[in-house]
């Protein structure tokens, strides 16, 4: 698990989903199949965003905002 407080573009998608479950709706909102995908343990957030044609900085910002809700 990550020692970072919020997701970064370099994080592997599976790690983000496990560390910050509050990010799951962000992936779903963007119609990304990352939740449960066999590539999630191998693909970074930046790679996944690029695959779906998303701007990496904006997508990461959404993930970070969602991650802040973890534990509230």
PQR file with spaces between the fields and no chain letter, atoms N, CA, C, O and H, PARSE charges and radii, in Angstrom:
ATOM       1  N    UNK     1       0.836   -1.193    0.000 -0.4000 1.5000
ATOM       2  CA   UNK     1       0.000    0.000    0.000 -0.0000 2.0000
ATOM       3  C    UNK     1       0.874    1.247    0.000  0.5500 1.7000
ATOM       4  O    UNK     1       2.034    1.231    0.413 -0.5500 1.4000
ATOM       5  N    UNK     2       0.285    2.294   -0.467 -0.4000 1.5000
ATOM       6  CA   UNK     2       1.031    3.533   -0.643 -0.0000 2.0000
ATOM       7  C    UNK     2       1.192    4.304    0.659  0.5500 1.7000
ATOM       8  O    UNK     2       0.316    4.287    1.524 -0.5500 1.4000
ATOM       9  H    UNK     2      -0.657    2.307   -0.802  0.4000 1.0000
ATOM      10  N    UNK     3       2.337    4.984    0.782 -0.4000 1.5000
ATOM      11  CA   UNK     3       2.533    5.874    1.923 -0.0000 2.0000
ATOM      12  C    UNK     3       2.116    7.298    1.568  0.5500 1.7000
ATOM      13  O    UNK     3       2.124    8.182    2.424 -0.5500 1.4000
ATOM      14  H    UNK     3       3.049    4.997    0.079  0.4000 1.0000
ATOM      15  N    UNK     4       1.753    7.518    0.308 -0.4000 1.5000
ATOM      16  CA   UNK     4       1.298    8.830   -0.144 -0.0000 2.0000
ATOM      17  C    UNK     4      -0.092    9.104    0.431  0.5500 1.7000
ATOM      18  O    UNK     4      -0.852    8.182    0.725 -0.5500 1.4000
ATOM      19  H    UNK     4       1.747    6.800   -0.388  0.4000 1.0000
ATOM      20  N    UNK     5      -0.404   10.381    0.583 -0.4000 1.5000
ATOM      21  CA   UNK     5      -1.697   10.746    1.154 -0.0000 2.0000
ATOM      22  C    UNK     5      -2.788   10.844    0.105  0.5500 1.7000
ATOM      23  O    UNK     5      -3.970   10.746    0.434 -0.5500 1.4000
ATOM      24  H    UNK     5       0.214   11.130    0.344  0.4000 1.0000
ATOM      25  N    UNK     6      -2.414   11.034   -1.149 -0.4000 1.5000
ATOM      26  CA   UNK     6      -3.384   11.072   -2.238 -0.0000 2.0000
ATOM      27  C    UNK     6      -2.782   10.415   -3.475  0.5500 1.7000
ATOM      28  O    UNK     6      -1.562   10.289   -3.579 -0.5500 1.4000
ATOM      29  H    UNK     6      -1.454   11.113   -1.416  0.4000 1.0000
ATOM      30  N    UNK     7      -3.631    9.996   -4.413 -0.4000 1.5000
ATOM      31  CA   UNK     7      -3.136    9.347   -5.626 -0.0000 2.0000
ATOM      32  C    UNK     7      -2.289   10.287   -6.488  0.5500 1.7000
ATOM      33  O    UNK     7      -2.491   11.501   -6.491 -0.5500 1.4000
ATOM      34  H    UNK     7      -4.622   10.099   -4.328  0.4000 1.0000
ATOM      35  N    UNK     8      -1.345    9.704   -7.209 -0.4000 1.5000
ATOM      36  CA   UNK     8      -0.509   10.439   -8.156 -0.0000 2.0000
ATOM      37  C    UNK     8      -0.614    9.746   -9.513  0.5500 1.7000
ATOM      38  O    UNK     8      -1.104    8.619   -9.589 -0.5500 1.4000
ATOM      39  H    UNK     8      -1.181    8.717   -7.206  0.4000 1.0000
ATOM      40  N    UNK     9      -0.167   10.393  -10.575 -0.4000 1.5000
ATOM      41  CA   UNK     9      -0.214    9.750  -11.889 -0.0000 2.0000
ATOM      42  C    UNK     9       0.610    8.468  -11.960  0.5500 1.7000
ATOM      43  O    UNK     9       0.341    7.596  -12.786 -0.5500 1.4000
ATOM      44  H    UNK     9       0.231   11.309  -10.513  0.4000 1.0000
ATOM      45  N    UNK    10       1.611    8.357  -11.096 -0.4000 1.5000
ATOM      46  CA   UNK    10       2.502    7.189  -11.117 -0.0000 2.0000
ATOM      47  C    UNK    10       1.947    5.990  -10.355  0.5500 1.7000
ATOM      48  O    UNK    10       2.461    4.880  -10.495 -0.5500 1.4000
ATOM      49  H    UNK    10       1.831    9.065  -10.425  0.4000 1.0000
ATOM      50  N    UNK    11       0.914    6.196   -9.558 -0.4000 1.5000
ATOM      51  CA   UNK    11       0.329    5.074   -8.826 -0.0000 2.0000
ATOM      52  C    UNK    11      -0.286    4.066   -9.795  0.5500 1.7000
ATOM      53  O    UNK    11      -0.830    4.434  -10.836 -0.5500 1.4000
ATOM      54  H    UNK    11       0.497    7.097   -9.445  0.4000 1.0000
ATOM      55  N    UNK    12      -0.188    2.806   -9.435 -0.4000 1.5000
ATOM      56  CA   UNK    12      -0.861    1.752  -10.195 -0.0000 2.0000
ATOM      57  C    UNK    12      -2.350    1.818   -9.834  0.5500 1.7000
ATOM      58  O    UNK    12      -2.707    2.024   -8.675 -0.5500 1.4000
ATOM      59  H    UNK    12       0.254    2.507   -8.590  0.4000 1.0000
ATOM      60  N    UNK    13      -3.207    1.641  -10.835 -0.4000 1.5000
ATOM      61  CA   UNK    13      -4.653    1.781  -10.649 -0.0000 2.0000
ATOM      62  C    UNK    13      -5.167    0.895   -9.514  0.5500 1.7000
ATOM      63  O    UNK    13      -5.941    1.354   -8.675 -0.5500 1.4000
ATOM      64  H    UNK    13      -2.918    1.473  -11.778  0.4000 1.0000
ATOM      65  N    UNK    14      -4.745   -0.361   -9.481 -0.4000 1.5000
ATOM      66  CA   UNK    14      -5.223   -1.287   -8.447 -0.0000 2.0000
ATOM      67  C    UNK    14      -4.889   -0.777   -7.049  0.5500 1.7000
ATOM      68  O    UNK    14      -5.696   -0.911   -6.129 -0.5500 1.4000
ATOM      69  H    UNK    14      -4.116   -0.734  -10.163  0.4000 1.0000
ATOM      70  N    UNK    15      -3.712   -0.197   -6.887 -0.4000 1.5000
ATOM      71  CA   UNK    15      -3.305    0.354   -5.595 -0.0000 2.0000
ATOM      72  C    UNK    15      -4.210    1.522   -5.200  0.5500 1.7000
ATOM      73  O    UNK    15      -4.598    1.652   -4.040 -0.5500 1.4000
ATOM      74  H    UNK    15      -3.057   -0.087   -7.634  0.4000 1.0000
ATOM      75  N    UNK    16      -4.538    2.362   -6.167 -0.4000 1.5000
ATOM      76  CA   UNK    16      -5.429    3.496   -5.903 -0.0000 2.0000
ATOM      77  C    UNK    16      -6.793    2.990   -5.446  0.5500 1.7000
ATOM      78  O    UNK    16      -7.345    3.480   -4.460 -0.5500 1.4000
ATOM      79  H    UNK    16      -4.222    2.256   -7.111  0.4000 1.0000
ATOM      80  N    UNK    17      -7.331    2.015   -6.161 -0.4000 1.5000
ATOM      81  CA   UNK    17      -8.656    1.486   -5.826 -0.0000 2.0000
ATOM      82  C    UNK    17      -8.682    0.834   -4.440  0.5500 1.7000
ATOM      83  O    UNK    17      -9.669    0.957   -3.715 -0.5500 1.4000
ATOM      84  H    UNK    17      -6.882    1.618   -6.961  0.4000 1.0000
ATOM      85  N    UNK    18      -7.618    0.155   -4.078 -0.4000 1.5000
ATOM      86  CA   UNK    18      -7.559   -0.522   -2.776 -0.0000 2.0000
ATOM      87  C    UNK    18      -7.267    0.457   -1.638  0.5500 1.7000
ATOM      88  O    UNK    18      -7.833    0.332   -0.553 -0.5500 1.4000
ATOM      89  H    UNK    18      -6.816    0.055   -4.667  0.4000 1.0000
ATOM      90  N    UNK    19      -6.394    1.423   -1.880 -0.4000 1.5000
ATOM      91  CA   UNK    19      -5.995    2.368   -0.842 -0.0000 2.0000
ATOM      92  C    UNK    19      -7.067    3.417   -0.594  0.5500 1.7000
ATOM      93  O    UNK    19      -7.316    3.813    0.545 -0.5500 1.4000
ATOM      94  H    UNK    19      -5.934    1.525   -2.762  0.4000 1.0000
ATOM      95  N    UNK    20      -7.698    3.861   -1.671 -0.4000 1.5000
ATOM      96  CA   UNK    20      -8.722    4.910   -1.583 -0.0000 2.0000
ATOM      97  C    UNK    20      -9.999    4.461   -2.299  0.5500 1.7000
ATOM      98  O    UNK    20     -10.258    4.900   -3.419 -0.5500 1.4000
ATOM      99  H    UNK    20      -7.496    3.540   -2.597  0.4000 1.0000
ATOM     100  N    UNK    21     -10.797    3.596   -1.672 -0.4000 1.5000
ATOM     101  CA   UNK    21     -12.025    3.115   -2.323 -0.0000 2.0000
ATOM     102  C    UNK    21     -12.987    4.241   -2.723  0.5500 1.7000
ATOM     103  O    UNK    21     -13.838    4.050   -3.591 -0.5500 1.4000
ATOM     104  H    UNK    21     -10.586    3.239   -0.762  0.4000 1.0000
ATOM     105  N    UNK    22     -12.852    5.400   -2.098 -0.4000 1.5000
ATOM     106  CA   UNK    22     -13.720    6.524   -2.455 -0.0000 2.0000
ATOM     107  C    UNK    22     -13.427    7.037   -3.868  0.5500 1.7000
ATOM     108  O    UNK    22     -14.175    7.863   -4.390 -0.5500 1.4000
ATOM     109  H    UNK    22     -12.160    5.555   -1.393  0.4000 1.0000
ATOM     110  N    UNK    23     -12.340    6.554   -4.493 -0.4000 1.5000
ATOM     111  CA   UNK    23     -12.041    6.949   -5.871 -0.0000 2.0000
ATOM     112  C    UNK    23     -12.804    6.117   -6.900  0.5500 1.7000
ATOM     113  O    UNK    23     -12.858    6.486   -8.073 -0.5500 1.4000
ATOM     114  H    UNK    23     -11.732    5.883   -4.069  0.4000 1.0000
ATOM     115  N    UNK    24     -13.386    5.013   -6.480 -0.4000 1.5000
ATOM     116  CA   UNK    24     -14.090    4.132   -7.424 -0.0000 2.0000
ATOM     117  C    UNK    24     -15.137    4.884   -8.240  0.5500 1.7000
ATOM     118  O    UNK    24     -15.186    4.708   -9.457 -0.5500 1.4000
ATOM     119  H    UNK    24     -13.343    4.712   -5.527  0.4000 1.0000
ATOM     120  N    UNK    25     -15.982    5.719   -7.616 -0.4000 1.5000
ATOM     121  CA   UNK    25     -16.968    6.444   -8.425 -0.0000 2.0000
ATOM     122  C    UNK    25     -16.368    7.351   -9.490  0.5500 1.7000
ATOM     123  O    UNK    25     -17.009    7.611  -10.508 -0.5500 1.4000
ATOM     124  H    UNK    25     -15.942    5.862   -6.628  0.4000 1.0000
ATOM     125  N    UNK    26     -15.151    7.837   -9.274 -0.4000 1.5000
ATOM     126  CA   UNK    26     -14.495    8.683  -10.279 -0.0000 2.0000
ATOM     127  C    UNK    26     -14.232    7.861  -11.540  0.5500 1.7000
ATOM     128  O    UNK    26     -14.510    8.320  -12.648 -0.5500 1.4000
ATOM     129  H    UNK    26     -14.630    7.626   -8.447  0.4000 1.0000
ATOM     130  N    UNK    27     -13.700    6.657  -11.378 -0.4000 1.5000
ATOM     131  CA   UNK    27     -13.461    5.786  -12.529 -0.0000 2.0000
ATOM     132  C    UNK    27     -14.777    5.453  -13.231  0.5500 1.7000
ATOM     133  O    UNK    27     -14.858    5.482  -14.459 -0.5500 1.4000
ATOM     134  H    UNK    27     -13.474    6.285  -10.477  0.4000 1.0000
ATOM     135  N    UNK    28     -15.789    5.141  -12.455 -0.4000 1.5000
ATOM     136  CA   UNK    28     -17.087    4.781  -13.027 -0.0000 2.0000
ATOM     137  C    UNK    28     -17.715    5.973  -13.752  0.5500 1.7000
ATOM     138  O    UNK    28     -18.276    5.810  -14.835 -0.5500 1.4000
ATOM     139  H    UNK    28     -15.723    5.117  -11.457  0.4000 1.0000
ATOM     140  N    UNK    29     -17.626    7.156  -13.170 -0.4000 1.5000
ATOM     141  CA   UNK    29     -18.190    8.358  -13.785 -0.0000 2.0000
ATOM     142  C    UNK    29     -17.582    8.614  -15.168  0.5500 1.7000
ATOM     143  O    UNK    29     -18.252    9.134  -16.061 -0.5500 1.4000
ATOM     144  H    UNK    29     -17.170    7.288  -12.290  0.4000 1.0000
ATOM     145  N    UNK    30     -16.324    8.250  -15.334 -0.4000 1.5000
ATOM     146  CA   UNK    30     -15.654    8.436  -16.621 -0.0000 2.0000
ATOM     147  C    UNK    30     -15.798    7.217  -17.530  0.5500 1.7000
ATOM     148  O    UNK    30     -15.140    7.112  -18.566 -0.5500 1.4000
ATOM     149  H    UNK    30     -15.780    7.828  -14.609  0.4000 1.0000
ATOM     150  N    UNK    31     -16.678    6.296  -17.118 -0.4000 1.5000
ATOM     151  CA   UNK    31     -16.954    5.081  -17.903 -0.0000 2.0000
ATOM     152  C    UNK    31     -15.682    4.266  -18.168  0.5500 1.7000
ATOM     153  O    UNK    31     -15.480    3.713  -19.249 -0.5500 1.4000
ATOM     154  H    UNK    31     -17.212    6.381  -16.277  0.4000 1.0000
ATOM     155  N    UNK    32     -14.836    4.218  -17.135 -0.4000 1.5000
ATOM     156  CA   UNK    32     -13.595    3.455  -17.219 -0.0000 2.0000
ATOM     157  C    UNK    32     -13.840    2.065  -16.633  0.5500 1.7000
ATOM     158  O    UNK    32     -14.498    1.930  -15.602 -0.5500 1.4000
ATOM     159  H    UNK    32     -15.000    4.667  -16.256  0.4000 1.0000
ATOM     160  N    UNK    33     -13.319    1.050  -17.281 -0.4000 1.5000
ATOM     161  CA   UNK    33     -13.500   -0.326  -16.833 -0.0000 2.0000
ATOM     162  C    UNK    33     -12.420   -0.763  -15.848  0.5500 1.7000
ATOM     163  O    UNK    33     -12.200   -1.960  -15.662 -0.5500 1.4000
ATOM     164  H    UNK    33     -12.785    1.159  -18.119  0.4000 1.0000
ATOM     165  N    UNK    34     -11.753    0.182  -15.223 -0.4000 1.5000
ATOM     166  CA   UNK    34     -10.616   -0.122  -14.340 -0.0000 2.0000
ATOM     167  C    UNK    34     -11.011   -0.943  -13.113  0.5500 1.7000
ATOM     168  O    UNK    34     -10.240   -1.785  -12.652 -0.5500 1.4000
ATOM     169  H    UNK    34     -11.932    1.155  -15.373  0.4000 1.0000
ATOM     170  N    UNK    35     -12.191   -0.702  -12.593 -0.4000 1.5000
ATOM     171  CA   UNK    35     -12.648   -1.440  -11.412 -0.0000 2.0000
ATOM     172  C    UNK    35     -12.890   -2.889  -11.847  0.5500 1.7000
ATOM     173  O    UNK    35     -13.807   -3.176  -12.617 -0.5500 1.4000
ATOM     174  H    UNK    35     -12.817   -0.018  -12.968  0.4000 1.0000
ATOM     175  N    UNK    36     -12.054   -3.787  -11.339 -0.4000 1.5000
ATOM     176  CA   UNK    36     -12.172   -5.198  -11.687 -0.0000 2.0000
ATOM     177  C    UNK    36     -11.429   -5.601  -12.954  0.5500 1.7000
ATOM     178  O    UNK    36     -11.481   -6.767  -13.345 -0.5500 1.4000
ATOM     179  H    UNK    36     -11.309   -3.554  -10.714  0.4000 1.0000
ATOM     180  N    UNK    37     -10.743   -4.674  -13.600 -0.4000 1.5000
ATOM     181  CA   UNK    37     -10.019   -4.976  -14.833 -0.0000 2.0000
ATOM     182  C    UNK    37      -8.740   -5.760  -14.521  0.5500 1.7000
ATOM     183  O    UNK    37      -8.077   -5.521  -13.512 -0.5500 1.4000
ATOM     184  H    UNK    37     -10.700   -3.726  -13.282  0.4000 1.0000
ATOM     185  N    UNK    38      -8.418   -6.687  -15.397 -0.4000 1.5000
ATOM     186  CA   UNK    38      -7.206   -7.494  -15.193 -0.0000 2.0000
ATOM     187  C    UNK    38      -5.924   -6.684  -15.387  0.5500 1.7000
ATOM     188  O    UNK    38      -4.851   -7.127  -14.976 -0.5500 1.4000
ATOM     189  H    UNK    38      -8.957   -6.882  -16.217  0.4000 1.0000
ATOM     190  N    UNK    39      -6.018   -5.499  -16.008 -0.4000 1.5000
ATOM     191  CA   UNK    39      -4.836   -4.645  -16.203 -0.0000 2.0000
ATOM     192  C    UNK    39      -4.603   -3.700  -15.024  0.5500 1.7000
ATOM     193  O    UNK    39      -3.534   -3.098  -14.928 -0.5500 1.4000
ATOM     194  H    UNK    39      -6.890   -5.139  -16.342  0.4000 1.0000
ATOM     195  N    UNK    40      -5.569   -3.559  -14.138 -0.4000 1.5000
ATOM     196  CA   UNK    40      -5.464   -2.612  -13.014 -0.0000 2.0000
ATOM     197  C    UNK    40      -4.191   -2.798  -12.178  0.5500 1.7000
ATOM     198  O    UNK    40      -3.623   -1.802  -11.729 -0.5500 1.4000
ATOM     199  H    UNK    40      -6.438   -4.048  -14.216  0.4000 1.0000
ATOM     200  N    UNK    41      -3.722   -4.026  -11.952 -0.4000 1.5000
ATOM     201  CA   UNK    41      -2.492   -4.180  -11.159 -0.0000 2.0000
ATOM     202  C    UNK    41      -1.213   -3.766  -11.898  0.5500 1.7000
ATOM     203  O    UNK    41      -0.143   -3.701  -11.292 -0.5500 1.4000
ATOM     204  H    UNK    41      -4.183   -4.835  -12.317  0.4000 1.0000
ATOM     205  N    UNK    42      -1.319   -3.489  -13.193 -0.4000 1.5000
ATOM     206  CA   UNK    42      -0.129   -3.225  -13.996 -0.0000 2.0000
ATOM     207  C    UNK    42      -0.095   -1.836  -14.622  0.5500 1.7000
ATOM     208  O    UNK    42       0.965   -1.380  -15.051 -0.5500 1.4000
ATOM     209  H    UNK    42      -2.188   -3.542  -13.684  0.4000 1.0000
ATOM     210  N    UNK    43      -1.227   -1.163  -14.681 -0.4000 1.5000
ATOM     211  CA   UNK    43      -1.329    0.108  -15.392 -0.0000 2.0000
ATOM     212  C    UNK    43      -1.361    1.273  -14.411  0.5500 1.7000
ATOM     213  O    UNK    43      -2.046    1.215  -13.390 -0.5500 1.4000
ATOM     214  H    UNK    43      -2.088   -1.533  -14.333  0.4000 1.0000
ATOM     215  N    UNK    44      -0.622    2.324  -14.725 -0.4000 1.5000
ATOM     216  CA   UNK    44      -0.623    3.501  -13.857 -0.0000 2.0000
ATOM     217  C    UNK    44      -1.870    4.347  -14.134  0.5500 1.7000
ATOM     218  O    UNK    44      -2.547    4.178  -15.148 -0.5500 1.4000
ATOM     219  H    UNK    44      -0.067    2.370  -15.555  0.4000 1.0000
ATOM     220  N    UNK    45      -2.146    5.244  -13.214 -0.4000 1.5000
ATOM     221  CA   UNK    45      -3.258    6.172  -13.371 -0.0000 2.0000
ATOM     222  C    UNK    45      -3.079    6.974  -14.658  0.5500 1.7000
ATOM     223  O    UNK    45      -4.038    7.165  -15.406 -0.5500 1.4000
ATOM     224  H    UNK    45      -1.596    5.381  -12.390  0.4000 1.0000
ATOM     225  N    UNK    46      -1.868    7.440  -14.920 -0.4000 1.5000
ATOM     226  CA   UNK    46      -1.597    8.220  -16.130 -0.0000 2.0000
ATOM     227  C    UNK    46      -1.856    7.398  -17.386  0.5500 1.7000
ATOM     228  O    UNK    46      -2.438    7.901  -18.346 -0.5500 1.4000
ATOM     229  H    UNK    46      -1.089    7.284  -14.313  0.4000 1.0000
ATOM     230  N    UNK    47      -1.433    6.151  -17.388 -0.4000 1.5000
ATOM     231  CA   UNK    47      -1.660    5.283  -18.547 -0.0000 2.0000
ATOM     232  C    UNK    47      -3.148    5.026  -18.762  0.5500 1.7000
ATOM     233  O    UNK    47      -3.632    5.053  -19.894 -0.5500 1.4000
ATOM     234  H    UNK    47      -0.960    5.741  -16.608  0.4000 1.0000
ATOM     235  N    UNK    48      -3.868    4.777  -17.675 -0.4000 1.5000
ATOM     236  CA   UNK    48      -5.305    4.528  -17.784 -0.0000 2.0000
ATOM     237  C    UNK    48      -6.032    5.767  -18.298  0.5500 1.7000
ATOM     238  O    UNK    48      -6.907    5.663  -19.158 -0.5500 1.4000
ATOM     239  H    UNK    48      -3.475    4.755  -16.756  0.4000 1.0000
ATOM     240  N    UNK    49      -5.677    6.924  -17.779 -0.4000 1.5000
ATOM     241  CA   UNK    49      -6.307    8.164  -18.229 -0.0000 2.0000
ATOM     242  C    UNK    49      -6.051    8.376  -19.717  0.5500 1.7000
ATOM     243  O    UNK    49      -6.963    8.739  -20.460 -0.5500 1.4000
ATOM     244  H    UNK    49      -4.966    7.008  -17.080  0.4000 1.0000
ATOM     245  N    UNK    50      -4.826    8.153  -20.149 -0.4000 1.5000
ATOM     246  CA   UNK    50      -4.484    8.320  -21.565 -0.0000 2.0000
ATOM     247  C    UNK    50      -5.252    7.331  -22.435  0.5500 1.7000
ATOM     248  O    UNK    50      -5.696    7.681  -23.529 -0.5500 1.4000
ATOM     249  H    UNK    50      -4.085    7.858  -19.545  0.4000 1.0000
ATOM     250  N    UNK    51      -5.407    6.115  -21.962 -0.4000 1.5000
ATOM     251  CA   UNK    51      -6.145    5.092  -22.705 -0.0000 2.0000
ATOM     252  C    UNK    51      -7.579    5.539  -22.973  0.5500 1.7000
ATOM     253  O    UNK    51      -8.143    5.263  -24.031 -0.5500 1.4000
ATOM     254  H    UNK    51      -5.046    5.830  -21.074  0.4000 1.0000
ATOM     255  N    UNK    52      -8.152    6.230  -21.999 -0.4000 1.5000
ATOM     256  CA   UNK    52      -9.539    6.689  -22.119 -0.0000 2.0000
ATOM     257  C    UNK    52      -9.651    8.118  -22.639  0.5500 1.7000
ATOM     258  O    UNK    52     -10.740    8.692  -22.647 -0.5500 1.4000
ATOM     259  H    UNK    52      -7.694    6.455  -21.139  0.4000 1.0000
ATOM     260  N    UNK    53      -8.546    8.687  -23.065 -0.4000 1.5000
ATOM     261  CA   UNK    53      -8.568   10.021  -23.653 -0.0000 2.0000
ATOM     262  C    UNK    53      -8.827   11.143  -22.664  0.5500 1.7000
ATOM     263  O    UNK    53      -9.346   12.196  -23.034 -0.5500 1.4000
ATOM     264  H    UNK    53      -7.662    8.221  -23.058  0.4000 1.0000
ATOM     265  N    UNK    54      -8.469   10.920  -21.413 -0.4000 1.5000
ATOM     266  CA   UNK    54      -8.663   11.935  -20.380 -0.0000 2.0000
ATOM     267  C    UNK    54      -7.384   12.737  -20.176  0.5500 1.7000
ATOM     268  O    UNK    54      -6.283   12.230  -20.385 -0.5500 1.4000
ATOM     269  H    UNK    54      -8.047   10.065  -21.112  0.4000 1.0000
ATOM     270  N    UNK    55      -7.537   13.979  -19.769 -0.4000 1.5000
ATOM     271  CA   UNK    55      -6.379   14.789  -19.420 -0.0000 2.0000
ATOM     272  C    UNK    55      -5.891   14.331  -18.052  0.5500 1.7000
ATOM     273  O    UNK    55      -6.643   14.344  -17.078 -0.5500 1.4000
ATOM     274  H    UNK    55      -8.432   14.391  -19.599  0.4000 1.0000
ATOM     275  N    UNK    56      -4.641   13.931  -17.988 -0.4000 1.5000
ATOM     276  CA   UNK    56      -4.090   13.342  -16.765 -0.0000 2.0000
ATOM     277  C    UNK    56      -4.197   14.284  -15.563  0.5500 1.7000
ATOM     278  O    UNK    56      -4.683   13.855  -14.517 -0.5500 1.4000
ATOM     279  H    UNK    56      -4.030   13.921  -18.780  0.4000 1.0000
ATOM     280  N    UNK    57      -3.768   15.547  -15.661 -0.4000 1.5000
ATOM     281  CA   UNK    57      -3.838   16.410  -14.468 -0.0000 2.0000
ATOM     282  C    UNK    57      -5.249   16.557  -13.905  0.5500 1.7000
ATOM     283  O    UNK    57      -5.441   16.497  -12.690 -0.5500 1.4000
ATOM     284  H    UNK    57      -3.373   15.896  -16.511  0.4000 1.0000
ATOM     285  N    UNK    58      -6.224   16.745  -14.765 -0.4000 1.5000
ATOM     286  CA   UNK    58      -7.605   16.902  -14.308 -0.0000 2.0000
ATOM     287  C    UNK    58      -8.151   15.629  -13.676  0.5500 1.7000
ATOM     288  O    UNK    58      -8.846   15.675  -12.660 -0.5500 1.4000
ATOM     289  H    UNK    58      -6.068   16.793  -15.752  0.4000 1.0000
ATOM     290  N    UNK    59      -7.829   14.493  -14.289 -0.4000 1.5000
ATOM     291  CA   UNK    59      -8.297   13.215  -13.751 -0.0000 2.0000
ATOM     292  C    UNK    59      -7.662   12.943  -12.389  0.5500 1.7000
ATOM     293  O    UNK    59      -8.344   12.515  -11.458 -0.5500 1.4000
ATOM     294  H    UNK    59      -7.265   14.456  -15.114  0.4000 1.0000
ATOM     295  N    UNK    60      -6.366   13.189  -12.272 -0.4000 1.5000
ATOM     296  CA   UNK    60      -5.673   12.980  -10.997 -0.0000 2.0000
ATOM     297  C    UNK    60      -6.249   13.903   -9.927  0.5500 1.7000
ATOM     298  O    UNK    60      -6.398   13.500   -8.773 -0.5500 1.4000
ATOM     299  H    UNK    60      -5.811   13.537  -13.029  0.4000 1.0000
ATOM     300  N    UNK    61      -6.568   15.118  -10.300 -0.4000 1.5000
ATOM     301  CA   UNK    61      -7.176   16.048   -9.342 -0.0000 2.0000
ATOM     302  C    UNK    61      -8.508   15.505   -8.827  0.5500 1.7000
ATOM     303  O    UNK    61      -8.805   15.610   -7.637 -0.5500 1.4000
ATOM     304  H    UNK    61      -6.447   15.445  -11.237  0.4000 1.0000
ATOM     305  N    UNK    62      -9.302   14.930   -9.713 -0.4000 1.5000
ATOM     306  CA   UNK    62     -10.574   14.318   -9.283 -0.0000 2.0000
ATOM     307  C    UNK    62     -10.319   13.167   -8.315  0.5500 1.7000
ATOM     308  O    UNK    62     -11.012   13.032   -7.307 -0.5500 1.4000
ATOM     309  H    UNK    62      -9.061   14.845  -10.680  0.4000 1.0000
ATOM     310  N    UNK    63      -9.328   12.343   -8.622 -0.4000 1.5000
ATOM     311  CA   UNK    63      -8.994   11.223   -7.734 -0.0000 2.0000
ATOM     312  C    UNK    63      -8.535   11.731   -6.373  0.5500 1.7000
ATOM     313  O    UNK    63      -8.911   11.179   -5.339 -0.5500 1.4000
ATOM     314  H    UNK    63      -8.765   12.452   -9.441  0.4000 1.0000
ATOM     315  N    UNK    64      -7.727   12.780   -6.374 -0.4000 1.5000
ATOM     316  CA   UNK    64      -7.220   13.338   -5.114 -0.0000 2.0000
ATOM     317  C    UNK    64      -8.357   13.905   -4.270  0.5500 1.7000
ATOM     318  O    UNK    64      -8.377   13.721   -3.053 -0.5500 1.4000
ATOM     319  H    UNK    64      -7.422   13.229   -7.214  0.4000 1.0000
ATOM     320  N    UNK    65      -9.291   14.583   -4.899 -0.4000 1.5000
ATOM     321  CA   UNK    65     -10.439   15.109   -4.162 -0.0000 2.0000
ATOM     322  C    UNK    65     -11.254   13.977   -3.553  0.5500 1.7000
ATOM     323  O    UNK    65     -11.678   14.065   -2.400 -0.5500 1.4000
ATOM     324  H    UNK    65      -9.276   14.732   -5.888  0.4000 1.0000
ATOM     325  N    UNK    66     -11.473   12.922   -4.316 -0.4000 1.5000
ATOM     326  CA   UNK    66     -12.225   11.769   -3.814 -0.0000 2.0000
ATOM     327  C    UNK    66     -11.472   11.083   -2.684  0.5500 1.7000
ATOM     328  O    UNK    66     -12.081   10.643   -1.709 -0.5500 1.4000
ATOM     329  H    UNK    66     -11.129   12.851   -5.252  0.4000 1.0000
ATOM     330  N    UNK    67     -10.149   10.987   -2.810 -0.4000 1.5000
ATOM     331  CA   UNK    67      -9.325   10.323   -1.782 -0.0000 2.0000
ATOM     332  C    UNK    67      -9.386   11.064   -0.453  0.5500 1.7000
ATOM     333  O    UNK    67      -9.286   10.452    0.610 -0.5500 1.4000
ATOM     334  H    UNK    67      -9.654   11.344   -3.602  0.4000 1.0000
ATOM     335  N    UNK    68      -9.552   12.380   -0.515 -0.4000 1.5000
ATOM     336  CA   UNK    68      -9.633   13.170    0.723 -0.0000 2.0000
ATOM     337  C    UNK    68     -10.872   12.809    1.544  0.5500 1.7000
ATOM     338  O    UNK    68     -10.918   13.059    2.748 -0.5500 1.4000
ATOM     339  H    UNK    68      -9.633   12.878   -1.379  0.4000 1.0000
ATOM     340  N    UNK    69     -11.860   12.229    0.895 -0.4000 1.5000
ATOM     341  CA   UNK    69     -13.095   11.825    1.585 -0.0000 2.0000
ATOM     342  C    UNK    69     -12.917   10.515    2.353  0.5500 1.7000
ATOM     343  O    UNK    69     -13.760   10.153    3.173 -0.5500 1.4000
ATOM     344  H    UNK    69     -11.822   12.027   -0.083  0.4000 1.0000
ATOM     345  N    UNK    70     -11.827    9.811    2.087 -0.4000 1.5000
ATOM     346  CA   UNK    70     -11.549    8.543    2.758 -0.0000 2.0000
ATOM     347  C    UNK    70     -11.404    8.774    4.267  0.5500 1.7000
ATOM     348  O    UNK    70     -10.647    9.642    4.702 -0.5500 1.4000
ATOM     349  H    UNK    70     -11.142   10.105    1.420  0.4000 1.0000
ATOM     350  N    UNK    71     -12.118    8.012    5.029 -0.4000 1.5000
ATOM     351  CA   UNK    71     -12.008    8.099    6.477 -0.0000 2.0000
ATOM     352  C    UNK    71     -12.860    9.173    7.113  0.5500 1.7000
ATOM     353  O    UNK    71     -12.819    9.346    8.331 -0.5500 1.4000
ATOM     354  H    UNK    71     -12.733    7.307    4.676  0.4000 1.0000
ATOM     355  N    UNK    72     -13.623    9.891    6.331 -0.4000 1.5000
ATOM     356  CA   UNK    72     -14.493   10.923    6.912 -0.0000 2.0000
ATOM     357  C    UNK    72     -15.770   10.303    7.433  0.5500 1.7000
ATOM     358  O    UNK    72     -16.630   11.010    7.958 -0.5500 1.4000
ATOM     359  H    UNK    72     -13.656    9.750    5.342  0.4000 1.0000
